[in-house]
Amino acid sequence: MTQTQKPKPTYAVVSHPDPDAANRSLQVLFTGRSQTKPGHRLGPKVFDHFLIHYVESGRGVYTAEGREYALGAGDSFVIYPEALVSYAADEEEPWQYRWIAFKGEEAERLVAAGGVSPETPMARTREGARAAKWFERVMKTFRDKEAGAHLRANGCLQLLLAEYADARRAGEAADAAAKGADDDGPAAALTRQAIHYMTTQYAEPITIELMAESLGYNRAYLSRVFRERTGATPVAFLVRLRLDRARRLLRERPLLTVEQVASSVGFADALYFSKQFRRAYGQSPTEYRRSVKQY
C-alpha cells in the first residue's frame, strides 16, 4: 500500500445509553471503531475494565506484560483489567479495528470460556466468521438507545466470545489432525484439551472429575493418558499451575493478602495453599514475597 493509498483516519465511540439498567454480573460500557493513523500508538497504560479489540483490516502489534503479539485482519486481542499494555498500528498498513469495553463479576469467567487467558490474550476467528457483526450490533443498539440495550449488548458479547471458542476448538482439532500418528492422535488431543481447560479455569473451584465430565472422558482414562504424556497427574499439574500463578501475584500485587492470593488462584483454604507453596518452593508465601522485595 503506497502513501497515497493509506486510508483516512476515523474514530467513533458510543457509550451505554442507560448504564443504571445494567447489572453487576456483566456490563458492557461502550463500543467503538477506528481506522488508525500509520504508527498510531497507545500506552503503556492500564485499564480498570476488559477491552476486546477486533482487527478488521491492516496490521499492528499488541504488547501485554512485556510479551508482543503481531496481529492482522480477523485477529482479536483482549486487555485485562490492571494489566500493563500498549498497542501500535503498522507504519505501512495501519489497522482498522473495533472494540468493546465491559466489566462485571462474570466477565473473567466468560472471557476464559471463550478460550482466552492472560497467558494467551488473543484470538483468531475463522474465515467468514461473524465477529464484526456483534460489534456493529452493539454499536447500533447503543446509538439507537434501544429498549433492553444492556440485554442485547450482553448477548452480543457472549456470542462474540462463542466465536472465539469455536475458532480455538477448530484450530486444536486441525492441529491434532496434522500431527496424526507422530503425536499419538487422540491421546495428544486429550492432553492439550486438559491443559487448556486447567490453564483457563485454574482460578475456579474445578476438580478432575468436573474436567473429565466437561471434556467427555472417563476420569481414570483421562488421568492415565495425561500422566503418560506429561509425567504428572492432572491434580499435580493443576496444583503447580496455581502455585505458579500465585507467585506472580505475590510479586506483582503487594496489596493482596496471602488469603486473597490463595483465593485468586483457586485455593479455598489459605493454610493448605501455604503448605503446598512451602513444599514446592521451600519457603512460605510471606517469606517469598519478602525475599523478592529485596531485589
Solvent accessible surface area in square Angstrom, and as a share of the most:
residue,aa,sasa,rsa
1,M,119,0.53
2,T,79,0.46
3,Q,134,0.59
4,T,129,0.75
5,Q,117,0.52
6,K,36,0.15
7,P,53,0.34
8,K,167,0.71
9,P,59,0.37
10,T,79,0.46
11,Y,149,0.57
12,A,46,0.36
13,V,67,0.39
14,V,29,0.17
15,S,73,0.47
16,H,14,0.06
17,P,45,0.28
18,D,72,0.37
19,P,73,0.46
20,D,135,0.70
21,A,44,0.34
22,A,21,0.16
23,N,74,0.38
24,R,194,0.71
25,S,41,0.27
26,L,7,0.03
27,Q,29,0.13
28,V,1,0.01
29,L,37,0.19
30,F,54,0.22
31,T,1,0.01
32,G,1,0.01
33,R,88,0.32
34,S,9,0.06
35,Q,11,0.05
36,T,6,0.04
37,K,121,0.51
38,P,50,0.31
39,G,27,0.25
40,H,70,0.31
41,R,149,0.54
42,L,64,0.32
43,G,30,0.29
44,P,102,0.64
45,K,82,0.35
46,V,76,0.44
47,F,31,0.13
48,D,108,0.56
49,H,25,0.11
50,F,11,0.05
51,L,7,0.03
52,I,0,0.00
53,H,6,0.03
54,Y,22,0.08
55,V,0,0.00
56,E,43,0.19
57,S,49,0.31
58,G,18,0.18
59,R,111,0.41
60,G,5,0.05
61,V,56,0.32
62,Y,2,0.01
63,T,33,0.19
64,A,6,0.05
65,E,85,0.38
66,G,69,0.67
67,R,100,0.36
68,E,129,0.58
69,Y,33,0.13
70,A,80,0.62
71,L,6,0.03
72,G,17,0.16
73,A,71,0.55
74,G,18,0.17
75,D,12,0.06
76,S,0,0.00
77,F,0,0.00
78,V,0,0.00
79,I,0,0.00
80,Y,21,0.08
81,P,46,0.29
82,E,94,0.42
83,A,15,0.12
84,L,93,0.46
85,V,2,0.01
86,S,11,0.07
87,Y,10,0.04
88,A,13,0.10
89,A,6,0.05
90,D,36,0.19
91,E,108,0.48
92,E,92,0.41
93,E,63,0.28
94,P,5,0.03
95,W,1,0.01
96,Q,38,0.17
97,Y,8,0.03
98,R,13,0.05
99,W,17,0.06
100,I,2,0.01
101,A,0,0.00
102,F,1,0.00
103,K,94,0.40
104,G,31,0.29
105,E,118,0.53
106,E,58,0.26
107,A,1,0.00
108,E,100,0.45
109,R,108,0.40
110,L,23,0.12
111,V,0,0.00
112,A,13,0.10
113,A,59,0.46
114,G,1,0.01
115,G,5,0.05
116,V,0,0.00
117,S,5,0.03
118,P,39,0.25
119,E,47,0.21
120,T,54,0.31
121,P,2,0.01
122,M,23,0.10
123,A,6,0.05
124,R,143,0.52
125,T,21,0.12
126,R,120,0.44
127,E,182,0.82
128,G,75,0.72
129,A,29,0.22
130,R,137,0.50
131,A,0,0.00
132,A,30,0.24
133,K,102,0.43
134,W,25,0.09
135,F,2,0.01
136,E,69,0.31
137,R,80,0.29
138,V,1,0.00
139,M,7,0.03
140,K,94,0.40
141,T,0,0.00
142,F,3,0.01
143,R,126,0.46
144,D,75,0.39
145,K,148,0.63
146,E,40,0.18
147,A,90,0.70
148,G,31,0.30
149,A,5,0.04
150,H,35,0.15
151,L,116,0.58
152,R,107,0.39
153,A,0,0.00
154,N,16,0.08
155,G,30,0.29
156,C,10,0.06
157,L,0,0.00
158,Q,81,0.36
159,L,84,0.42
160,L,2,0.01
161,L,7,0.03
162,A,46,0.36
163,E,11,0.05
164,Y,2,0.01
165,A,12,0.10
166,D,53,0.28
167,A,11,0.09
168,R,60,0.22
169,R,142,0.52
170,A,46,0.36
171,G,34,0.33
172,E,45,0.20
173,A,65,0.50
174,A,61,0.47
175,D,77,0.40
176,A,18,0.14
177,A,81,0.63
178,A,89,0.69
179,K,100,0.42
180,G,26,0.25
181,A,96,0.75
182,D,144,0.75
183,D,30,0.15
184,D,87,0.45
185,G,16,0.15
186,P,105,0.66
187,A,23,0.18
188,A,3,0.02
189,A,20,0.15
190,L,3,0.01
191,T,10,0.06
192,R,64,0.23
193,Q,58,0.26
194,A,0,0.00
195,I,57,0.29
196,H,53,0.24
197,Y,38,0.15
198,M,0,0.00
199,T,27,0.15
200,T,19,0.11
201,Q,33,0.15
202,Y,26,0.10
203,A,39,0.31
204,E,61,0.27
205,P,113,0.71
206,I,19,0.10
207,T,62,0.36
208,I,8,0.04
209,E,93,0.42
210,L,89,0.44
211,M,0,0.00
212,A,3,0.03
213,E,133,0.60
214,S,75,0.49
215,L,42,0.21
216,G,64,0.61
217,Y,75,0.29
218,N,100,0.51
219,R,99,0.36
220,A,70,0.55
221,Y,83,0.31
222,L,0,0.00
223,S,25,0.16
224,R,127,0.46
225,V,6,0.03
226,F,2,0.01
227,R,141,0.52
228,E,120,0.54
229,R,86,0.32
230,T,55,0.32
231,G,64,0.61
232,A,32,0.25
233,T,43,0.25
234,P,2,0.01
235,V,75,0.43
236,A,51,0.39
237,F,53,0.22
238,L,10,0.05
239,V,25,0.14
240,R,117,0.43
241,L,17,0.09
242,R,22,0.08
243,L,3,0.02
244,D,54,0.28
245,R,36,0.13
246,A,0,0.00
247,R,76,0.28
248,R,66,0.24
249,L,34,0.17
250,L,2,0.01
251,R,111,0.41
252,E,94,0.42
253,R,106,0.39
254,P,78,0.49
255,L,171,0.85
256,L,37,0.19
257,T,66,0.38
258,V,29,0.16
259,E,106,0.47
260,Q,89,0.39
261,V,0,0.00
262,A,1,0.01
263,S,74,0.48
264,S,52,0.34
265,V,1,0.00
266,G,16,0.15
267,F,9,0.04
268,A,116,0.90
269,D,75,0.39
270,A,28,0.22
271,L,112,0.56
272,Y,99,0.38
273,F,0,0.00
274,S,29,0.19
275,K,119,0.50
276,Q,24,0.11
277,F,0,0.00
278,R,118,0.43
279,R,187,0.68
280,A,35,0.27
281,Y,45,0.17
282,G,61,0.58
283,Q,50,0.22
284,S,20,0.13
285,P,3,0.02
286,T,67,0.39
287,E,64,0.29
288,Y,21,0.08
289,R,29,0.10
290,R,135,0.49
291,S,32,0.21
292,V,41,0.24
293,K,137,0.58
294,Q,135,0.60
295,Y,225,0.85
